[in-house]
Amino acid sequence: MVDLHMHDLRHEAASALFEAGWEIPEVAAVTGHKDWRNLKRYTNLKPEDIAEKGRVIIFPNKAA
């Protein structure tokens, strides 16, 4: 394979872990990222995934 770097593999691994539902601290522990802000690029948030998570949130009823 031409032009494959270790960083490419790290990127793929981080993306796969996020897609599997891992949280940022867990992914950072596996990938060795010290600054969690650098992991934002790997989350690849999909609108349909965010919408699905939003459906499971239960908001308490607030009396007016």
All heavy atoms as TSV, in Angstrom:
chain	resi	resn	atom	element	x	y	z
A	1	MET	N	N	0.845	-1.166	0.000
A	1	MET	CA	C	0.000	0.000	0.000
A	1	MET	C	C	0.900	1.243	0.000
A	1	MET	O	O	1.797	1.363	0.826
A	1	MET	CB	C	-0.904	-0.025	1.227
A	1	MET	CG	C	-1.894	1.084	1.257
A	1	MET	SD	S	-3.089	0.843	2.580
A	1	MET	CE	C	-4.447	0.216	1.657
A	2	VAL	N	N	0.633	2.135	-0.886
A	2	VAL	CA	C	1.445	3.328	-1.058
A	2	VAL	C	C	0.930	4.446	-0.159
A	2	VAL	O	O	-0.275	4.636	-0.007
A	2	VAL	CB	C	1.419	3.785	-2.534
A	2	VAL	CG1	C	2.237	5.054	-2.730
A	2	VAL	CG2	C	1.926	2.678	-3.432
A	3	ASP	N	N	1.864	5.171	0.442
A	3	ASP	CA	C	1.551	6.371	1.231
A	3	ASP	C	C	0.697	6.090	2.471
A	3	ASP	O	O	-0.172	6.871	2.822
A	3	ASP	CB	C	0.878	7.424	0.343
A	3	ASP	CG	C	0.999	8.819	0.925
A	3	ASP	OD1	O	1.993	9.102	1.598
A	3	ASP	OD2	O	0.064	9.619	0.702
A	4	LEU	N	N	0.932	4.974	3.125
A	4	LEU	CA	C	0.236	4.657	4.376
A	4	LEU	C	C	1.175	4.964	5.529
A	4	LEU	O	O	2.333	4.541	5.532
A	4	LEU	CB	C	-0.170	3.176	4.417
A	4	LEU	CG	C	-0.879	2.724	5.685
A	4	LEU	CD1	C	-2.241	3.400	5.806
A	4	LEU	CD2	C	-1.047	1.213	5.688
A	5	HIS	N	N	0.677	5.709	6.498
A	5	HIS	CA	C	1.482	6.109	7.640
A	5	HIS	C	C	0.843	5.620	8.929
A	5	HIS	O	O	-0.357	5.338	8.974
A	5	HIS	CB	C	1.618	7.640	7.688
A	5	HIS	CG	C	2.241	8.211	6.464
A	5	HIS	ND1	N	1.503	8.625	5.378
A	5	HIS	CD2	C	3.536	8.414	6.140
A	5	HIS	CE1	C	2.309	9.078	4.447
A	5	HIS	NE2	N	3.558	8.955	4.879
A	6	MET	N	N	1.647	5.549	9.985
A	6	MET	CA	C	1.116	5.125	11.290
A	6	MET	C	C	-0.023	6.036	11.740
A	6	MET	O	O	-0.990	5.581	12.338
A	6	MET	CB	C	2.228	5.112	12.342
A	6	MET	CG	C	3.197	3.961	12.177
A	6	MET	SD	S	2.393	2.337	12.251
A	6	MET	CE	C	1.915	2.285	13.953
A	7	HIS	N	N	0.087	7.325	11.424
A	7	HIS	CA	C	-0.987	8.245	11.806
A	7	HIS	C	C	-2.306	7.855	11.149
A	7	HIS	O	O	-3.375	8.017	11.752
A	7	HIS	CB	C	-0.621	9.688	11.447
A	7	HIS	CG	C	-1.712	10.653	11.766
A	7	HIS	ND1	N	-1.979	11.085	13.043
A	7	HIS	CD2	C	-2.647	11.227	10.987
A	7	HIS	CE1	C	-3.011	11.899	13.021
A	7	HIS	NE2	N	-3.440	12.010	11.783
A	8	ASP	N	N	-2.259	7.361	9.933
A	8	ASP	CA	C	-3.478	6.929	9.243
A	8	ASP	C	C	-4.162	5.807	10.020
A	8	ASP	O	O	-5.390	5.788	10.156
A	8	ASP	CB	C	-3.161	6.443	7.828
A	8	ASP	CG	C	-2.558	7.540	6.954
A	8	ASP	OD1	O	-2.953	8.708	7.110
A	8	ASP	OD2	O	-1.689	7.204	6.135
A	9	LEU	N	N	-3.355	4.877	10.533
A	9	LEU	CA	C	-3.909	3.760	11.304
A	9	LEU	C	C	-4.485	4.242	12.632
A	9	LEU	O	O	-5.532	3.773	13.079
A	9	LEU	CB	C	-2.842	2.693	11.533
A	9	LEU	CG	C	-2.259	2.080	10.259
A	9	LEU	CD1	C	-1.125	1.129	10.611
A	9	LEU	CD2	C	-3.334	1.372	9.463
A	10	ARG	N	N	-3.797	5.195	13.261
A	10	ARG	CA	C	-4.289	5.772	14.519
A	10	ARG	C	C	-5.619	6.472	14.290
A	10	ARG	O	O	-6.541	6.361	15.090
A	10	ARG	CB	C	-3.243	6.750	15.044
A	10	ARG	CG	C	-3.569	7.349	16.392
A	10	ARG	CD	C	-2.472	8.327	16.782
A	10	ARG	NE	N	-2.638	8.833	18.121
A	10	ARG	CZ	C	-1.964	9.844	18.604
A	10	ARG	NH1	N	-1.052	10.441	17.870
A	10	ARG	NH2	N	-2.164	10.265	19.826
A	11	HIS	N	N	-5.721	7.213	13.193
A	11	HIS	CA	C	-6.959	7.910	12.848
A	11	HIS	C	C	-8.104	6.916	12.655
A	11	HIS	O	O	-9.201	7.109	13.183
A	11	HIS	CB	C	-6.765	8.740	11.576
A	11	HIS	CG	C	-8.005	9.414	11.109
A	11	HIS	ND1	N	-8.360	10.670	11.529
A	11	HIS	CD2	C	-8.981	8.993	10.282
A	11	HIS	CE1	C	-9.522	10.993	10.970
A	11	HIS	NE2	N	-9.906	9.999	10.195
A	12	GLU	N	N	-7.857	5.868	11.905
A	12	GLU	CA	C	-8.888	4.856	11.657
A	12	GLU	C	C	-9.323	4.173	12.954
A	12	GLU	O	O	-10.500	3.927	13.178
A	12	GLU	CB	C	-8.395	3.818	10.650
A	12	GLU	CG	C	-8.356	4.329	9.240
A	12	GLU	CD	C	-9.717	4.788	8.738
A	12	GLU	OE1	O	-10.708	4.049	8.902
A	12	GLU	OE2	O	-9.782	5.893	8.195
A	13	ALA	N	N	-8.352	3.870	13.809
A	13	ALA	CA	C	-8.671	3.217	15.081
A	13	ALA	C	C	-9.509	4.132	15.958
A	13	ALA	O	O	-10.522	3.701	16.535
A	13	ALA	CB	C	-7.386	2.822	15.806
A	14	ALA	N	N	-9.124	5.395	16.068
A	14	ALA	CA	C	-9.882	6.343	16.891
A	14	ALA	C	C	-11.299	6.501	16.351
A	14	ALA	O	O	-12.268	6.486	17.118
A	14	ALA	CB	C	-9.169	7.692	16.938
A	15	SER	N	N	-11.430	6.639	15.055
A	15	SER	CA	C	-12.766	6.785	14.446
A	15	SER	C	C	-13.622	5.554	14.720
A	15	SER	O	O	-14.809	5.674	15.064
A	15	SER	CB	C	-12.646	7.005	12.938
A	15	SER	OG	O	-11.989	8.219	12.665
A	16	ALA	N	N	-13.039	4.374	14.592
A	16	ALA	CA	C	-13.793	3.135	14.822
A	16	ALA	C	C	-14.237	3.026	16.279
A	16	ALA	O	O	-15.359	2.586	16.560
A	16	ALA	CB	C	-12.938	1.924	14.438
A	17	LEU	N	N	-13.389	3.431	17.211
A	17	LEU	CA	C	-13.767	3.371	18.628
A	17	LEU	C	C	-14.919	4.323	18.922
A	17	LEU	O	O	-15.860	3.965	19.641
A	17	LEU	CB	C	-12.557	3.694	19.509
A	17	LEU	CG	C	-11.433	2.651	19.480
A	17	LEU	CD1	C	-10.221	3.157	20.250
A	17	LEU	CD2	C	-11.912	1.315	20.030
A	18	PHE	N	N	-14.862	5.539	18.371
A	18	PHE	CA	C	-15.971	6.474	18.568
A	18	PHE	C	C	-17.258	5.935	17.951
A	18	PHE	O	O	-18.325	6.040	18.545
A	18	PHE	CB	C	-15.648	7.850	17.988
A	18	PHE	CG	C	-14.784	8.685	18.883
A	18	PHE	CD1	C	-13.553	9.148	18.452
A	18	PHE	CD2	C	-15.196	9.016	20.171
A	18	PHE	CE1	C	-12.761	9.916	19.273
A	18	PHE	CE2	C	-14.405	9.791	21.002
A	18	PHE	CZ	C	-13.187	10.242	20.553
A	19	GLU	N	N	-17.170	5.343	16.780
A	19	GLU	CA	C	-18.351	4.776	16.133
A	19	GLU	C	C	-18.923	3.624	16.949
A	19	GLU	O	O	-20.121	3.361	16.910
A	19	GLU	CB	C	-18.014	4.309	14.720
A	19	GLU	CG	C	-17.797	5.461	13.764
A	19	GLU	CD	C	-17.322	5.007	12.399
A	19	GLU	OE1	O	-17.324	3.787	12.120
A	19	GLU	OE2	O	-16.920	5.882	11.607
A	20	ALA	N	N	-18.061	2.943	17.713
A	20	ALA	CA	C	-18.517	1.835	18.558
A	20	ALA	C	C	-19.086	2.323	19.889
A	20	ALA	O	O	-19.500	1.518	20.707
A	20	ALA	CB	C	-17.353	0.869	18.805
A	21	GLY	N	N	-19.078	3.647	20.095
A	21	GLY	CA	C	-19.683	4.193	21.293
A	21	GLY	C	C	-18.725	4.484	22.434
A	21	GLY	O	O	-19.149	4.792	23.537
A	22	TRP	N	N	-17.433	4.394	22.201
A	22	TRP	CA	C	-16.456	4.677	23.253
A	22	TRP	C	C	-16.476	6.168	23.575
A	22	TRP	O	O	-16.723	7.004	22.713
A	22	TRP	CB	C	-15.062	4.274	22.814
A	22	TRP	CG	C	-14.819	2.795	22.764
A	22	TRP	CD1	C	-15.661	1.841	22.298
A	22	TRP	CD2	C	-13.647	2.115	23.182
A	22	TRP	NE1	N	-15.073	0.608	22.402
A	22	TRP	CE2	C	-13.845	0.746	22.944
A	22	TRP	CE3	C	-12.439	2.536	23.721
A	22	TRP	CZ2	C	-12.878	-0.204	23.239
A	22	TRP	CZ3	C	-11.479	1.592	24.011
A	22	TRP	CH2	C	-11.705	0.236	23.780
A	23	GLU	N	N	-16.184	6.501	24.806
A	23	GLU	CA	C	-16.124	7.885	25.257
A	23	GLU	C	C	-14.709	8.442	25.058
A	23	GLU	O	O	-13.741	7.681	24.936
A	23	GLU	CB	C	-16.510	7.976	26.737
A	23	GLU	CG	C	-17.931	7.502	27.022
A	23	GLU	CD	C	-18.999	8.374	26.395
A	23	GLU	OE1	O	-18.766	9.593	26.258
A	23	GLU	OE2	O	-20.070	7.848	26.047
A	24	ILE	N	N	-14.590	9.769	25.067
A	24	ILE	CA	C	-13.306	10.418	24.814
A	24	ILE	C	C	-12.196	9.923	25.751
A	24	ILE	O	O	-11.104	9.606	25.275
A	24	ILE	CB	C	-13.449	11.950	24.863
A	24	ILE	CG1	C	-14.217	12.423	23.627
A	24	ILE	CG2	C	-12.088	12.637	24.941
A	24	ILE	CD1	C	-14.497	13.903	23.599
A	25	PRO	N	N	-12.422	9.825	27.076
A	25	PRO	CA	C	-11.323	9.359	27.935
A	25	PRO	C	C	-10.853	7.944	27.594
A	25	PRO	O	O	-9.658	7.637	27.679
A	25	PRO	CB	C	-11.912	9.396	29.343
A	25	PRO	CG	C	-13.090	10.284	29.257
A	25	PRO	CD	C	-13.584	10.208	27.847
A	26	GLU	N	N	-11.782	7.092	27.174
A	26	GLU	CA	C	-11.427	5.720	26.811
A	26	GLU	C	C	-10.591	5.692	25.536
A	26	GLU	O	O	-9.579	4.984	25.463
A	26	GLU	CB	C	-12.701	4.886	26.623
A	26	GLU	CG	C	-13.530	4.775	27.882
A	26	GLU	CD	C	-14.927	4.241	27.624
A	26	GLU	OE1	O	-15.525	4.532	26.564
A	26	GLU	OE2	O	-15.431	3.535	28.510
A	27	VAL	N	N	-11.016	6.461	24.542
A	27	VAL	CA	C	-10.275	6.506	23.284
A	27	VAL	C	C	-8.891	7.107	23.518
A	27	VAL	O	O	-7.889	6.608	23.003
A	27	VAL	CB	C	-11.051	7.296	22.203
A	27	VAL	CG1	C	-10.227	7.454	20.934
A	27	VAL	CG2	C	-12.379	6.602	21.886
A	28	ALA	N	N	-8.820	8.153	24.329
A	28	ALA	CA	C	-7.529	8.781	24.624
A	28	ALA	C	C	-6.580	7.797	25.292
A	28	ALA	O	O	-5.377	7.802	25.014
A	28	ALA	CB	C	-7.736	10.009	25.510
A	29	ALA	N	N	-7.106	6.938	26.153
A	29	ALA	CA	C	-6.266	5.948	26.824
A	29	ALA	C	C	-5.678	4.950	25.828
A	29	ALA	O	O	-4.537	4.520	25.977
A	29	ALA	CB	C	-7.070	5.212	27.893
A	30	VAL	N	N	-6.440	4.607	24.806
A	30	VAL	CA	C	-5.971	3.645	23.803
A	30	VAL	C	C	-5.014	4.294	22.806
A	30	VAL	O	O	-3.983	3.718	22.456
A	30	VAL	CB	C	-7.177	3.023	23.054
A	30	VAL	CG1	C	-6.714	2.192	21.871
A	30	VAL	CG2	C	-8.008	2.178	24.004
A	31	THR	N	N	-5.347	5.508	22.363
A	31	THR	CA	C	-4.563	6.145	21.303
A	31	THR	C	C	-3.376	6.943	21.822
A	31	THR	O	O	-2.495	7.300	21.037
A	31	THR	CB	C	-5.446	7.091	20.465
A	31	THR	OG1	O	-5.945	8.138	21.313
A	31	THR	CG2	C	-6.584	6.338	19.801
A	32	GLY	N	N	-3.365	7.231	23.114
A	32	GLY	CA	C	-2.257	7.982	23.686
A	32	GLY	C	C	-2.384	9.485	23.557
A	32	GLY	O	O	-1.432	10.216	23.818
A	33	HIS	N	N	-3.558	9.979	23.180
A	33	HIS	CA	C	-3.757	11.427	23.094
A	33	HIS	C	C	-3.755	12.016	24.506
A	33	HIS	O	O	-4.507	11.581	25.366
A	33	HIS	CB	C	-5.085	11.759	22.409
A	33	HIS	CG	C	-5.062	11.595	20.948
A	33	HIS	ND1	N	-5.359	10.397	20.326
A	33	HIS	CD2	C	-4.771	12.469	19.952
A	33	HIS	CE1	C	-5.267	10.545	19.016
A	33	HIS	NE2	N	-4.905	11.790	18.771
A	34	LYS	N	N	-2.938	13.014	24.724
A	34	LYS	CA	C	-2.892	13.675	26.019
A	34	LYS	C	C	-3.893	14.822	26.089
A	34	LYS	O	O	-4.416	15.142	27.138
A	34	LYS	CB	C	-1.486	14.187	26.292
A	34	LYS	CG	C	-0.491	13.057	26.530
A	34	LYS	CD	C	0.900	13.608	26.744
A	34	LYS	CE	C	1.911	12.520	27.038
A	34	LYS	NZ	N	1.975	11.444	26.091
A	35	ASP	N	N	-4.150	15.449	24.961
A	35	ASP	CA	C	-5.097	16.559	24.899
A	35	ASP	C	C	-6.354	16.093	24.180
A	35	ASP	O	O	-6.322	15.788	22.996
A	35	ASP	CB	C	-4.461	17.738	24.156
A	35	ASP	CG	C	-5.301	18.999	24.229
A	35	ASP	OD1	O	-6.509	18.922	24.532
A	35	ASP	OD2	O	-4.740	20.082	23.980
A	36	TRP	N	N	-7.445	16.021	24.901
A	36	TRP	CA	C	-8.688	15.493	24.339
A	36	TRP	C	C	-9.214	16.342	23.193
A	36	TRP	O	O	-9.947	15.851	22.335
A	36	TRP	CB	C	-9.746	15.373	25.415
A	36	TRP	CG	C	-9.430	14.359	26.470
A	36	TRP	CD1	C	-8.339	13.530	26.525
A	36	TRP	CD2	C	-10.196	14.058	27.623
A	36	TRP	NE1	N	-8.389	12.736	27.640
A	36	TRP	CE2	C	-9.529	13.047	28.339
A	36	TRP	CE3	C	-11.389	14.552	28.125
A	36	TRP	CZ2	C	-10.019	12.521	29.520
A	36	TRP	CZ3	C	-11.876	14.031	29.307
A	36	TRP	CH2	C	-11.182	13.023	29.993
A	37	ARG	N	N	-8.829	17.614	23.151
A	37	ARG	CA	C	-9.304	18.476	22.058
A	37	ARG	C	C	-8.851	17.940	20.701
A	37	ARG	O	O	-9.530	18.136	19.693
A	37	ARG	CB	C	-8.822	19.900	22.253
A	37	ARG	CG	C	-9.500	20.600	23.429
A	37	ARG	CD	C	-8.939	21.959	23.640
A	37	ARG	NE	N	-7.553	21.796	24.118
A	37	ARG	CZ	C	-6.779	22.795	24.485
A	37	ARG	NH1	N	-7.217	24.028	24.425
A	37	ARG	NH2	N	-5.547	22.564	24.907
A	38	ASN	N	N	-7.721	17.258	20.683
A	38	ASN	CA	C	-7.228	16.705	19.420
A	38	ASN	C	C	-8.076	15.542	18.931
A	38	ASN	O	O	-8.010	15.174	17.754
A	38	ASN	CB	C	-5.777	16.257	19.560
A	38	ASN	CG	C	-4.840	17.417	19.781
A	38	ASN	OD1	O	-5.086	18.513	19.299
A	38	ASN	ND2	N	-3.783	17.197	20.528
A	39	LEU	N	N	-8.862	14.957	19.807
A	39	LEU	CA	C	-9.694	13.821	19.398
A	39	LEU	C	C	-10.976	14.260	18.700
A	39	LEU	O	O	-11.641	13.448	18.068
A	39	LEU	CB	C	-10.055	12.964	20.625
A	39	LEU	CG	C	-8.911	12.122	21.150
A	39	LEU	CD1	C	-9.283	11.500	22.483
A	39	LEU	CD2	C	-8.541	11.048	20.161
A	40	LYS	N	N	-11.334	15.534	18.789
A	40	LYS	CA	C	-12.572	16.001	18.163
A	40	LYS	C	C	-12.601	15.702	16.672
A	40	LYS	O	O	-13.641	15.396	16.121
A	40	LYS	CB	C	-12.764	17.497	18.386
A	40	LYS	CG	C	-13.161	17.848	19.788
A	40	LYS	CD	C	-13.654	19.269	19.922
A	40	LYS	CE	C	-12.712	20.256	19.318
A	40	LYS	NZ	N	-13.095	21.642	19.605
A	41	ARG	N	N	-11.445	15.752	16.028
A	41	ARG	CA	C	-11.409	15.527	14.581
A	41	ARG	C	C	-11.773	14.088	14.206
A	41	ARG	O	O	-12.103	13.802	13.078
A	41	ARG	CB	C	-10.049	15.882	14.014
A	41	ARG	CG	C	-8.956	14.889	14.399
A	41	ARG	CD	C	-7.622	15.298	13.895
A	41	ARG	NE	N	-7.119	16.257	14.850
A	41	ARG	CZ	C	-5.939	16.833	14.783
A	41	ARG	NH1	N	-5.140	16.549	13.791
A	41	ARG	NH2	N	-5.548	17.675	15.689
A	42	TYR	N	N	-11.686	13.178	15.163
A	42	TYR	CA	C	-11.955	11.768	14.884
A	42	TYR	C	C	-13.393	11.346	15.170
A	42	TYR	O	O	-13.771	10.233	14.860
A	42	TYR	CB	C	-11.023	10.872	15.702
A	42	TYR	CG	C	-9.567	11.137	15.458
A	42	TYR	CD1	C	-8.753	11.575	16.480
A	42	TYR	CD2	C	-9.013	10.958	14.195
A	42	TYR	CE1	C	-7.410	11.825	16.259
A	42	TYR	CE2	C	-7.677	11.208	13.963
A	42	TYR	CZ	C	-6.879	11.639	15.001
A	42	TYR	OH	O	-5.554	11.882	14.772
A	43	THR	N	N	-14.155	12.223	15.801
A	43	THR	CA	C	-15.495	11.806	16.204
A	43	THR	C	C	-16.430	11.612	15.020
A	43	THR	O	O	-17.326	10.797	15.075
A	43	THR	CB	C	-16.108	12.801	17.198
A	43	THR	OG1	O	-16.146	14.094	16.609
A	43	THR	CG2	C	-15.330	12.829	18.487
A	44	ASN	N	N	-16.234	12.368	13.950
A	44	ASN	CA	C	-17.063	12.218	12.741
A	44	ASN	C	C	-18.547	12.104	13.086
A	44	ASN	O	O	-19.212	11.138	12.730
A	44	ASN	CB	C	-16.624	11.000	11.929
A	44	ASN	CG	C	-15.176	11.081	11.504
A	44	ASN	OD1	O	-14.688	12.152	11.187
A	44	ASN	ND2	N	-14.489	9.965	11.507
A	45	LEU	N	N	-19.062	13.101	13.789
A	45	LEU	CA	C	-20.449	13.064	14.222
A	45	LEU	C	C	-21.389	13.044	13.020
A	45	LEU	O	O	-21.262	13.841	12.096
A	45	LEU	CB	C	-20.758	14.272	15.093
A	45	LEU	CG	C	-19.973	14.352	16.392
A	45	LEU	CD1	C	-20.261	15.674	17.092
A	45	LEU	CD2	C	-20.303	13.192	17.297
A	46	LYS	N	N	-22.324	12.120	13.052
A	46	LYS	CA	C	-23.317	12.018	11.995
A	46	LYS	C	C	-24.641	12.532	12.549
A	46	LYS	O	O	-25.033	12.165	13.657
A	46	LYS	CB	C	-23.484	10.564	11.557
A	46	LYS	CG	C	-22.233	9.958	10.989
A	46	LYS	CD	C	-22.488	8.506	10.633
A	46	LYS	CE	C	-21.174	7.767	10.554
A	46	LYS	NZ	N	-21.363	6.332	10.562
A	47	PRO	N	N	-25.356	13.360	11.790
A	47	PRO	CA	C	-26.623	13.910	12.287
A	47	PRO	C	C	-27.605	12.830	12.746
A	47	PRO	O	O	-28.284	12.992	13.756
A	47	PRO	CB	C	-27.175	14.671	11.085
A	47	PRO	CG	C	-25.970	15.024	10.280
A	47	PRO	CD	C	-25.005	13.886	10.485
A	48	GLU	N	N	-27.655	11.706	12.055
A	48	GLU	CA	C	-28.602	10.652	12.439
A	48	GLU	C	C	-28.219	10.011	13.779
A	48	GLU	O	O	-29.091	9.618	14.559
A	48	GLU	CB	C	-28.750	9.588	11.352
A	48	GLU	CG	C	-27.474	8.862	10.978
A	48	GLU	CD	C	-26.669	9.522	9.869
A	48	GLU	OE1	O	-26.877	10.716	9.578
A	48	GLU	OE2	O	-25.803	8.847	9.305
A	49	ASP	N	N	-26.929	9.928	14.065
A	49	ASP	CA	C	-26.493	9.385	15.351
A	49	ASP	C	C	-26.849	10.336	16.493
A	49	ASP	O	O	-27.274	9.914	17.564
A	49	ASP	CB	C	-24.992	9.118	15.348
A	49	ASP	CG	C	-24.595	8.004	14.392
A	49	ASP	OD1	O	-25.485	7.197	14.020
A	49	ASP	OD2	O	-23.416	7.942	14.022
A	50	ILE	N	N	-26.653	11.632	16.246
A	50	ILE	CA	C	-26.990	12.622	17.261
A	50	ILE	C	C	-28.491	12.608	17.515
A	50	ILE	O	O	-28.937	12.665	18.660
A	50	ILE	CB	C	-26.523	14.019	16.823
A	50	ILE	CG1	C	-24.995	14.034	16.741
A	50	ILE	CG2	C	-27.023	15.095	17.779
A	50	ILE	CD1	C	-24.433	15.265	16.088
A	51	ALA	N	N	-29.286	12.515	16.456
A	51	ALA	CA	C	-30.739	12.480	16.608
A	51	ALA	C	C	-31.179	11.258	17.408
A	51	ALA	O	O	-32.056	11.337	18.263
A	51	ALA	CB	C	-31.408	12.486	15.232
A	52	GLU	N	N	-30.541	10.125	17.172
A	52	GLU	CA	C	-30.888	8.896	17.902
A	52	GLU	C	C	-30.574	9.047	19.382
A	52	GLU	O	O	-31.376	8.676	20.233
A	52	GLU	CB	C	-30.125	7.704	17.323
A	52	GLU	CG	C	-30.451	6.387	17.998
A	52	GLU	CD	C	-31.914	5.982	17.877
A	52	GLU	OE1	O	-32.564	6.320	16.871
A	52	GLU	OE2	O	-32.424	5.333	18.811
A	53	LYS	N	N	-29.430	9.611	19.704
A	53	LYS	CA	C	-29.087	9.832	21.116
A	53	LYS	C	C	-30.071	10.809	21.745
A	53	LYS	O	O	-30.429	10.679	22.916
A	53	LYS	CB	C	-27.660	10.330	21.257
A	53	LYS	CG	C	-26.649	9.243	21.063
A	53	LYS	CD	C	-25.266	9.702	21.438
A	53	LYS	CE	C	-24.338	8.505	21.356
A	53	LYS	NZ	N	-23.058	8.754	21.983
A	54	GLY	N	N	-30.498	11.798	20.995
A	54	GLY	CA	C	-31.459	12.772	21.506
A	54	GLY	C	C	-32.812	12.153	21.820
A	54	GLY	O	O	-33.523	12.613	22.714
A	55	ARG	N	N	-33.163	11.103	21.114
A	55	ARG	CA	C	-34.457	10.452	21.350
A	55	ARG	C	C	-34.499	9.719	22.688
A	55	ARG	O	O	-35.567	9.492	23.233
A	55	ARG	CB	C	-34.766	9.465	20.226
A	55	ARG	CG	C	-35.272	10.123	18.975
A	55	ARG	CD	C	-35.891	9.094	18.043
A	55	ARG	NE	N	-34.950	8.564	17.072
A	55	ARG	CZ	C	-34.505	9.210	16.002
A	55	ARG	NH1	N	-34.874	10.448	15.782
A	55	ARG	NH2	N	-33.682	8.653	15.163
A	56	VAL	N	N	-33.353	9.328	23.212
A	56	VAL	CA	C	-33.347	8.565	24.457
A	56	VAL	C	C	-33.238	9.449	25.692
A	56	VAL	O	O	-33.324	8.964	26.808
A	56	VAL	CB	C	-32.218	7.497	24.481
A	56	VAL	CG1	C	-32.392	6.531	23.339
A	56	VAL	CG2	C	-30.854	8.164	24.434
A	57	ILE	N	N	-33.064	10.747	25.488
A	57	ILE	CA	C	-33.012	11.653	26.626
A	57	ILE	C	C	-34.412	11.851	27.188
A	57	ILE	O	O	-35.357	12.123	26.451
A	57	ILE	CB	C	-32.425	13.028	26.219
A	57	ILE	CG1	C	-30.985	12.869	25.787
A	57	ILE	CG2	C	-32.535	14.027	27.383
A	57	ILE	CD1	C	-30.376	14.137	25.234
A	58	ILE	N	N	-34.528	11.696	28.486
A	58	ILE	CA	C	-35.820	11.894	29.143
A	58	ILE	C	C	-35.722	13.180	29.955
A	58	ILE	O	O	-34.892	13.292	30.871
A	58	ILE	CB	C	-36.164	10.711	30.059
A	58	ILE	CG1	C	-36.246	9.439	29.231
A	58	ILE	CG2	C	-37.449	10.975	30.824
A	58	ILE	CD1	C	-36.388	8.180	30.051
A	59	PHE	N	N	-36.534	14.144	29.592
A	59	PHE	CA	C	-36.541	15.406	30.311
A	59	PHE	C	C	-37.626	15.366	31.380
A	59	PHE	O	O	-38.755	14.961	31.115
A	59	PHE	CB	C	-36.809	16.568	29.340
A	59	PHE	CG	C	-35.701	16.786	28.354
A	59	PHE	CD1	C	-35.789	16.278	27.068
A	59	PHE	CD2	C	-34.566	17.485	28.725
A	59	PHE	CE1	C	-34.759	16.474	26.166
A	59	PHE	CE2	C	-33.537	17.683	27.816
A	59	PHE	CZ	C	-33.627	17.179	26.543
A	60	PRO	N	N	-37.297	15.819	32.580
A	60	PRO	CA	C	-38.315	15.842	33.640
A	60	PRO	C	C	-39.377	16.887	33.316
A	60	PRO	O	O	-39.094	17.904	32.699
A	60	PRO	CB	C	-37.524	16.235	34.882
A	60	PRO	CG	C	-36.282	16.884	34.372
A	60	PRO	CD	C	-36.012	16.310	33.015
A	61	ASN	N	N	-40.597	16.592	33.735
A	61	ASN	CA	C	-41.682	17.552	33.548
A	61	ASN	C	C	-41.485	18.701	34.515
A	61	ASN	O	O	-41.269	18.506	35.700
A	61	ASN	CB	C	-43.044	16.895	33.811
A	61	ASN	CG	C	-43.382	15.871	32.761
A	61	ASN	OD1	O	-42.952	16.014	31.620
A	61	ASN	ND2	N	-44.117	14.867	33.115
A	62	LYS	N	N	-41.552	19.904	33.989
A	62	LYS	CA	C	-41.407	21.094	34.830
A	62	LYS	C	C	-42.774	21.749	34.975
A	62	LYS	O	O	-43.464	21.973	33.994
A	62	LYS	CB	C	-40.425	22.084	34.219
A	62	LYS	CG	C	-39.002	21.565	34.220
A	62	LYS	CD	C	-38.062	22.629	33.721
A	62	LYS	CE	C	-36.633	22.109	33.776
A	62	LYS	NZ	N	-35.680	23.121	33.346
A	63	ALA	N	N	-43.132	22.017	36.208
A	63	ALA	CA	C	-44.401	22.712	36.452
A	63	ALA	C	C	-44.237	24.178	36.080
A	63	ALA	O	O	-43.226	24.804	36.411
A	63	ALA	CB	C	-44.799	22.587	37.918
A	64	ALA	N	N	-45.214	24.706	35.380
A	64	ALA	CA	C	-45.126	26.096	34.929
A	64	ALA	C	C	-45.448	27.064	36.023
A	64	ALA	O	O	-46.043	26.884	36.983
A	64	ALA	CB	C	-46.058	26.335	33.756
